[in-house]
Amino acid sequence: MKKEITAADVPAEVWEVWAIQIAGQPVGMVTWERCNEIIKRHPEWFPWEHKYDKIPKSVHEAYKAEAFPPFDFSTLNSQDEFVGIIPELPIINNQNGLSLSEILSAFVKQEKEARERRADKQKKSKALWDKYYSIYGLEYRP
């Protein structure tokens, strides 16, 4: 019978990395390197990361090239289709003197559309991930 794992069984530095991963916030290079050192020291607590590291570098490069194509900065000069740095932020034009209920309706509609765009983007992102990594048994992490 396997021993049940308790919080006390997990090394403190593993908890530290998990907290950083869960937060999903940017970290500095020193913290990034420290996290990678901890992950390498504790493969039993980071099976996903160790599986990822065993995949050929060419697979990672091909995935990144397709998933993150170079940004076209020329689009920043075009004000016609510019929706802002964060396209999900709703922009409601009230030059026509909309009522509060009309503004609220427009906001709700834009929020629904933004949710649909995010769900579609997530679905495409997972499909691309699976294209490169499913053969290695590496599950998608949003």
Phi, psi and omega in degrees: 000133180284145176285136178288133181277134177245169179301327180292339180283342183271124179301147183302321182291334175291318176302321180300313180294316179302317180298318179294318179296316182294321181297325178066022181266154176298147177231158178283170183297322180297315179294318178302311180295321178298316179299316179296323177296316179296317179299319179292326180285338185232066182298333181292337180262351182227062183295325181298313182297321180288325175296318179299316182295337182276350180283141181304142181302326181298328178292315179299316181296318180295318179298311183297323179296322180278323183283328184231071180295159179303142182284136179270098183290343180296338179291339180289340180275346183267112179276348182297315185248008183290124181248005179109167180296321179247098185300337182286344179289119182290137176245116182249118180274117182249034179289338181268009178067053180292149176284166180300319180293325177292320177296316180298317178298317179296319179297314180298317179297315180294322179295318178297315179297321179296318177299317179296320178296317180296318179296319178295318179297318179297318180296316179294321180297317178294319179298319179293317178301312182298326179303321183264326192248347183296328179293342178263001179073024181261113184286154181288137175239112180294000000 
